[in-house]
Amino acid sequence: MDRSDRIAEANTRVDDYIARAIKALPSQATLKLTLQELHGDCSDPTDNGPKNRVVANRSYEVLGLAQQHSATRTPQTSPPHRASRPRQ
């Protein structure tokens, strides 16, 4: 497989993953592309895999979701209060 075939395969996989993720979101959700890398180099992988691999990346912002569907949660600022027994 030559480099252009590997690049095409990497981008096809990314696009397939994104399509599956979109189907899992509520219908009102839309994606805004924020970053795209069509053919990054992965010639020195750390997982002992084959050399001369390529990577493809996409980053999106999900828009159109109500606050309740947001991944952002308000952190709890204090632990729940527990009633204590008076000391004897």
N, C-alpha and C positions, 0 to 999 in steps of 0.2 A: 504494500500500500504506500503510495507516495504522499508527500506532505499535503498537497491540495486535497487528496481524498481524506486524510486524517482531519484536516480543518473542517471539511464539509460534514464529516461524521460527528465531530465535537459540537458543531452548531446545530445539527439536527437533534442531537440528544438534549441540548439545552432548551431548544424550542419545544420539544416534546414534554420535558419536565414542566416548563412554564404553562403549557396548555393544560396539563393535568392539574396544576395548582389553581389555575383560574376556575376550573370546573368545581373545585372544592369551596370556592368563595361564594358568598351571597350574590345574587344576580345584579344588584346595584353597584357592586364593586368594579372599579376600573383600575388599570395599571398605567403608571407614568414611568417610562424608561428613564433611569437616572445615570446609568453607566453601562457601557457595552464594550467588550473585548472580543473581537471575532477570531483572533488567532494568536494567543499568547504562547510563549515558549515554555516548555517543561522538559528541557534537555538534561536536567540534573535532578531527577525525582528522588525524594528521600525515602520512598517506600520500596526501593530495590526493584522497581518495575522497569520496563524496557526504556531505552533512551529514545530521544527524538519524538517524544509525545508532544501534543499541543493541548492547550486549554482554551475554552471559550467561556465567557462569563457574561451575565446580565444582572443588573440590579434594578429593581422597580420600587416605586412608592405605590402602595395600595391606597386608592382614593374612593370616596363614596360610602364608607362604612360608618354606621352610627357609633357613638362612643362606646357602647356596650360590647362591640365586636373588636375594639382596638386591642392590640397586643400590649399597649402601655397601661400599666396598673399604677394606682396611687399607693405608694408604700405605706405600711402601717407605721405610724410614728412612735407609738408607745405600746407596750405589751398590754393585753387585757387585764383589767383590774380584778383581783381576786379578794374576796372578803376574808379577812384573817380573824382567827379566834383571839380573843383577849388573853393575855398571859395571866397565869395564876400564880 
